[in-house]
Amino acid sequence: MPNLGVPELLIIAVVVLLLFGSKKLPDMARSLGRSAKILKAETKGLRDEDQPQQQPVQQVQPVQQPAQPLPTAQQPVQQYAQPVQQQPAAQPVAQPVQPKQD
């Protein structure tokens, strides 16, 4: 890729000036500066989010078991569900069909 020197940069500046005009150049430069500022802030935010993950992890102490188990864990369950009795339908909706015997 060729290097850009001063003469090449001047040619690019003249072409941009001719394409966009002298009235729009300050607005374009201002919007370009704002975009660069936003991009810089976002990349800094991404770096800041990654930093806490690189810090050493603190050792977690294990939780000690309670001295006595909970009183509800010692009581057996005394209640049982009642069985469901099926009841026949009041009246059938359709009459049964007898197969034909030929």
Buried (B, 14 or more C-beta within 10 A) or exposed (E): EEEEEEEEEEEEEEEEEEEEEEEEEEEEEEEEEEEEEEEEEEEEEEEEEEEEEEEEEEEEEEEEEEEEEEEEEEEEEEEEEEEEEEEEEEEEEEEEEEEEEE
